[in-house]
Amino acid sequence: MKTTTDLSRKLFPLATELRKIHIQYTITTRQLTPVNYRHEKDRFLSSKRYNPRFLYTVEKKQPFKSWYDQYKTRIAKLSLPPEVAHYLYDYLHNTKLLAKTYESIGSESFARSASLLFSFGSVSLKSILTSVPKPNLISHHHPIVHDAPSLKRLFVAHLNDCSPITESRVNIDFYNDHMIRVSSRHLTIGAAVKRSEINARRLIVHEIESHMLQRYNLLIMKNPLLTLSPFHLSHLYGEGLAVYNEVITGTITKSAYENYILRLRAVEHINKSFREIYDILRSHGTTSNKAFMNAYRVKRGLPDTAKPGGFPKDASYLLGYKEVYDFIKRGGRYESLYLSRVPDLGQLLLKYNLLKPRHFYLPSFYRKQYQ
């Protein structure tokens, strides 16, 4: 039987290679933003029937067929514990699905590839909302509204004063100007983003104390096996943790929660056209801009948005909130969500002594309450 040292020696280089391949195909806002976004938005809003037709520029990558079988054979030859081998096969298969989805952005096959990648199946908004407790929602009628430069100042102050994340940077993006995104040390704000004072505080919990801190922990622990989180599960638990943190800190606002509902509602109707999704969201009292943005987020990646399917990532917020809520309810440790982006991976690595949790960081609100 292989010792822990033997396993680590074999698995660490393999994990590093697999992660590099996975990163090649990671799908972000940049790949999914159409080059004609503004033109098609204007055309859509000036019509009552038109469905946007999006154009994309996506960098070509190494075809997955050139490496998939090679790594599948390599895993088989390592004589790993069955649980570990099974996890690696699943991760490899998910990377294959991710590669196929990446390669299909802007093509007719994108909808099917994205559906297989996320594997959420049919989504029922009603069943999700009835299975988790409704949070106490803050109304955000507040005279202060922060634009992107003002948000940047708030985020920089928090990172400098309250966060352990070192060498952090906050940037303003004038190209993808409608979204906020993060990495382990970088936070990027779309130039057109505006948030109320209360929602700005919520974003600190969501973006910095959840997403950035979780990724920063993976960076400083320097264990390549921790990076092997399947794309869809990383989003599910990552967004779920962020929403869960909003709820337990009492920073979740009425508008944010309603937006998570809109996103899930849009995914629920993903097989309808852009226009139909937009009209459904408008019928629930949503503003024209919010209805457009949520329909757009779901139909990103498609060339012809009149057709079924899309990018179902936005179901991750409330589906993930339910997953994290159920995980904690079953006795799962909250801290483990900051040790690994996917709880099952962290538990597997601990079981086989493939993870030695050195010092890792928990959010500032948690440290103040429990430590």
C-alpha positions in Angstrom: 0.0 0.0 0.0 1.3 3.4 -0.9 2.4 5.7 2.0 1.1 9.3 2.2 4.5 10.5 1.0 4.4 8.2 -2.0 0.9 9.5 -2.9 1.9 13.1 -2.5 5.0 12.6 -4.6 2.9 11.1 -7.4 -0.2 13.3 -7.2 1.3 16.8 -6.7 2.9 17.0 -10.2 -0.2 15.4 -11.8 -2.4 17.9 -10.0 -0.2 20.8 -11.1 -0.5 19.7 -14.8 -4.2 19.1 -14.6 -4.8 22.5 -13.1 -2.8 24.2 -15.8 -5.0 22.5 -18.4 -8.2 23.4 -16.5 -7.1 27.1 -16.3 -6.7 27.2 -20.1 -10.4 26.7 -20.5 -11.7 28.6 -17.6 -14.8 30.6 -18.8 -15.0 34.1 -17.3 -16.9 37.3 -18.1 -14.2 38.2 -20.6 -14.8 35.2 -22.9 -18.6 35.5 -22.5 -18.9 39.2 -23.3 -20.0 39.7 -26.9 -18.0 42.2 -28.9 -21.3 43.7 -30.1 -22.9 43.8 -26.6 -23.8 47.5 -26.5 -25.1 47.6 -30.1 -27.3 44.5 -29.5 -28.6 45.9 -26.2 -29.7 49.1 -27.9 -31.3 47.2 -30.8 -33.1 44.9 -28.3 -34.5 47.8 -26.2 -35.7 49.7 -29.3 -37.7 46.8 -30.5 -40.5 44.6 -29.1 -39.6 41.4 -31.0 -35.9 41.4 -31.6 -33.6 38.8 -29.9 -29.9 39.7 -29.8 -27.5 38.0 -32.0 -24.1 38.0 -30.3 -20.6 37.8 -31.7 -17.6 36.6 -29.7 -13.9 36.6 -29.9 -12.4 33.6 -28.1 -8.8 32.6 -28.1 -8.1 29.1 -29.5 -6.7 26.5 -27.1 -5.2 23.0 -27.3 -8.0 20.6 -28.4 -9.0 18.4 -25.4 -8.7 15.3 -27.5 -4.9 15.7 -27.4 -4.6 15.3 -23.7 -7.7 13.6 -22.3 -6.9 10.0 -23.0 -3.3 10.5 -22.0 -4.2 11.7 -18.5 -7.0 9.1 -18.1 -4.3 6.3 -18.7 -1.9 8.0 -16.4 -4.3 8.1 -13.5 -5.1 4.4 -14.0 -1.4 3.5 -13.8 -0.9 5.2 -10.4 -2.7 2.5 -8.4 -4.5 5.1 -6.2 -7.0 4.5 -3.5 -10.4 4.0 -5.3 -11.9 7.1 -3.8 -9.0 9.3 -4.9 -8.9 7.8 -8.4 -12.6 8.2 -8.8 -12.4 11.9 -7.9 -9.6 12.5 -10.4 -11.5 10.8 -13.1 -14.5 13.0 -12.4 -12.3 16.1 -12.3 -10.7 15.1 -15.7 -14.2 14.5 -17.2 -15.4 17.9 -15.9 -12.3 19.5 -17.5 -13.2 17.8 -20.7 -16.8 19.2 -20.5 -15.3 22.7 -19.7 -13.0 22.5 -22.7 -15.9 21.5 -25.0 -18.0 24.4 -23.6 -15.1 26.9 -24.0 -14.6 25.7 -27.6 -18.3 26.1 -28.4 -18.7 29.7 -27.2 -20.6 31.6 -30.0 -21.6 28.4 -31.8 -24.8 26.4 -32.0 -23.4 23.6 -29.8 -22.8 26.0 -26.8 -26.2 25.4 -25.2 -25.8 21.6 -25.0 -22.2 21.8 -23.8 -23.0 24.3 -21.1 -25.9 22.2 -19.9 -23.7 19.1 -19.6 -21.0 21.2 -17.8 -23.3 22.5 -15.1 -25.6 19.4 -14.9 -28.1 21.3 -12.7 -31.0 19.6 -14.5 -34.4 21.4 -14.4 -34.4 24.2 -11.8 -37.5 25.0 -9.7 -37.5 28.4 -8.1 -40.4 27.5 -5.8 -38.7 24.3 -4.5 -35.5 26.2 -3.6 -37.3 29.1 -1.9 -39.3 26.7 0.2 -36.3 24.6 1.3 -34.2 27.3 2.9 -35.2 29.9 5.5 -36.0 33.3 4.1 -33.4 35.7 5.3 -34.1 39.0 7.1 -33.8 41.5 4.3 -32.5 45.1 4.6 -34.2 47.8 2.7 -31.5 50.0 1.1 -33.2 53.4 0.8 -30.1 55.4 1.4 -29.0 58.8 0.0 -25.4 57.6 -0.6 -24.8 55.9 -3.9 -21.2 54.7 -4.7 -19.9 54.8 -8.3 -17.0 52.6 -9.3 -14.2 55.0 -8.0 -16.1 55.3 -4.7 -16.5 51.5 -4.4 -12.8 51.2 -5.2 -11.9 53.4 -2.2 -14.2 51.4 0.1 -12.8 48.1 -1.0 -9.2 49.2 -0.8 -9.8 50.5 2.8 -11.3 47.2 3.8 -8.5 45.2 2.3 -5.9 47.4 4.0 -7.5 47.5 7.4 -9.5 44.3 7.9 -8.2 41.6 5.5 -5.2 39.4 5.7 -4.9 39.4 1.9 -1.5 40.8 0.9 -0.5 42.5 -2.3 -4.1 43.1 -3.2 -5.3 45.3 -6.0 -8.6 46.9 -7.0 -9.1 47.9 -10.6 -11.8 49.6 -12.7 -12.6 47.9 -16.0 -14.0 50.1 -18.8 -14.5 47.1 -21.2 -16.6 44.7 -19.1 -18.1 47.7 -17.4 -21.3 46.1 -15.9 -19.9 43.4 -13.6 -17.6 42.8 -10.6 -15.2 39.9 -10.5 -12.4 38.7 -8.3 -9.3 36.5 -8.0 -7.2 35.6 -5.0 -5.6 39.1 -4.9 -7.4 41.2 -7.5 -10.9 42.8 -7.4 -12.2 44.3 -10.6 -15.1 46.7 -10.8 -17.0 47.5 -14.0 -16.8 51.2 -14.7 -20.6 51.5 -14.9 -21.3 49.7 -11.6 -23.1 51.8 -8.9 -24.3 50.5 -5.5 -26.0 52.0 -2.5 -24.1 52.3 0.8 -25.7 49.2 2.2 -25.2 47.2 -0.9 -21.5 48.3 -1.0 -21.1 46.8 2.5 -22.8 43.6 1.3 -20.3 43.4 -1.6 -17.4 43.5 0.9 -18.9 40.3 2.5 -19.7 38.7 -0.8 -16.6 39.6 -2.9 -13.8 40.1 -0.4 -14.7 38.1 2.7 -16.0 35.1 0.7 -14.6 34.8 -2.8 -11.2 36.5 -2.5 -10.4 35.1 0.9 -11.4 31.6 0.0 -9.1 31.7 -3.1 -6.3 33.4 -1.2 -6.3 30.5 1.3 -5.8 28.1 -1.6 -2.9 30.3 -2.8 -1.0 30.4 0.5 -1.5 26.7 1.3 0.4 25.8 -1.8 -1.2 22.4 -2.2 -1.9 21.7 -5.9 -4.5 19.1 -5.0 -6.7 21.8 -3.5 -7.0 23.4 -6.9 -8.8 20.4 -8.4 -12.3 21.7 -7.9 -14.7 21.0 -10.8 -15.8 24.1 -12.5 -19.5 23.8 -11.8 -19.0 22.9 -8.1 -16.5 25.7 -7.6 -19.3 28.1 -8.7 -22.0 26.3 -6.7 -20.2 26.3 -3.4 -18.4 29.6 -4.0 -21.5 31.6 -4.8 -23.4 29.6 -2.1 -20.9 30.5 0.5 -21.1 34.2 -0.5 -24.9 34.3 -0.2 -24.8 32.3 3.0 -22.3 34.8 4.5 -24.6 37.7 3.4 -27.4 36.0 5.3 -25.5 35.3 8.5 -24.0 38.8 8.7 -27.3 40.4 8.1 -25.9 42.4 5.1 -28.2 40.9 2.5 -30.5 43.5 1.0 -33.9 43.2 -0.4 -32.7 44.2 -3.8 -29.8 41.6 -3.8 -32.1 38.8 -2.7 -34.6 39.7 -5.4 -31.8 39.7 -7.9 -30.8 36.2 -6.9 -34.4 35.2 -7.4 -34.4 36.9 -10.8 -31.3 35.0 -11.8 -32.7 31.6 -10.8 -36.0 32.5 -12.5 -34.1 33.3 -15.7 -32.3 29.9 -15.5 -35.6 28.2 -14.9 -36.8 29.5 -18.3 -33.4 29.1 -20.0 -35.0 27.2 -22.9 -37.1 30.2 -23.8 -35.8 33.0 -26.0 -34.1 36.1 -24.7 -37.2 38.1 -25.4 -39.5 35.7 -23.6 -37.2 35.6 -20.5 -37.1 39.4 -20.5 -40.9 39.6 -20.7 -41.3 37.1 -17.9 -38.9 39.0 -15.6 -40.7 42.3 -16.5 -44.0 40.7 -15.6 -42.7 40.2 -12.1 -42.2 44.0 -11.7 -38.6 44.1 -12.7 -37.1 47.2 -14.3 -36.2 47.1 -17.9 -32.5 47.3 -17.2 -32.6 44.5 -14.6 -34.7 42.3 -16.8 -32.3 42.8 -19.7 -29.2 42.1 -17.6 -30.5 38.9 -16.1 -31.8 37.6 -19.5 -28.4 38.5 -20.9 -26.5 36.7 -18.2 -28.4 33.5 -18.9 -28.2 33.8 -22.7 -24.5 34.7 -22.8 -22.4 32.3 -25.0 -25.2 31.8 -27.6 -24.9 33.4 -31.0 -28.7 33.5 -31.6 -30.5 34.2 -28.3 -33.9 33.3 -29.8 -32.8 29.6 -29.5 -33.1 27.4 -26.4 -30.3 27.1 -23.8 -27.6 29.3 -22.4 -25.2 29.6 -19.6 -26.9 28.4 -16.4 -24.2 29.5 -13.9 -26.7 32.0 -12.3 -28.6 29.2 -10.7 -25.5 28.8 -8.5 -26.4 31.6 -6.1 -29.6 30.2 -4.6 -28.8 26.6 -5.4 -25.4 27.1 -3.7 -27.0 28.8 -0.8 -29.2 25.7 -0.3 -26.1 23.4 -0.6 -24.1 25.4 2.0 -27.1 25.7 4.3 -27.7 21.9 4.1 -24.0 21.2 4.6 -23.9 23.2 7.8 -27.2 21.7 8.9 -25.8 18.2 8.5 -22.9 19.1 10.8 -20.4 20.2 8.3 -17.8 22.6 9.6 -18.1 26.2 8.3 -14.3 26.5 8.5 -13.9 23.7 5.9 -15.5 26.0 3.3 -12.4 28.2 3.5 -10.1 25.2 3.4 -11.3 23.9 0.1 -13.7 25.3 -2.5 -15.6 22.0 -2.6 -16.1 20.3 0.8 -15.9 16.7 -0.6 -12.4 17.4 -1.9 -11.2 18.8 1.4 -12.6 15.8 3.3 -11.0 13.4 0.8 -7.6 15.0 1.1 -7.7 15.0 4.9 -8.8 11.4 5.0 -5.7 10.3 3.1 -3.3 12.8 4.8 -2.8 14.6 1.5 -3.7 17.9 3.2 -2.0 19.4 6.2 -4.1 22.5 7.1 -1.5 25.1 8.0 -2.7 28.5 9.1 -5.6 29.6 6.9 -7.8 32.6 7.3 -11.5 33.0 8.1 -13.5 36.1 7.4 -13.2 39.1 9.7 -16.8 38.9 10.8 -16.3 35.3 11.8 -13.0 36.0 13.7 -14.7 38.8 15.6 -17.6 36.6 16.6 -16.0 33.3 17.4 -12.3 33.9 18.2 
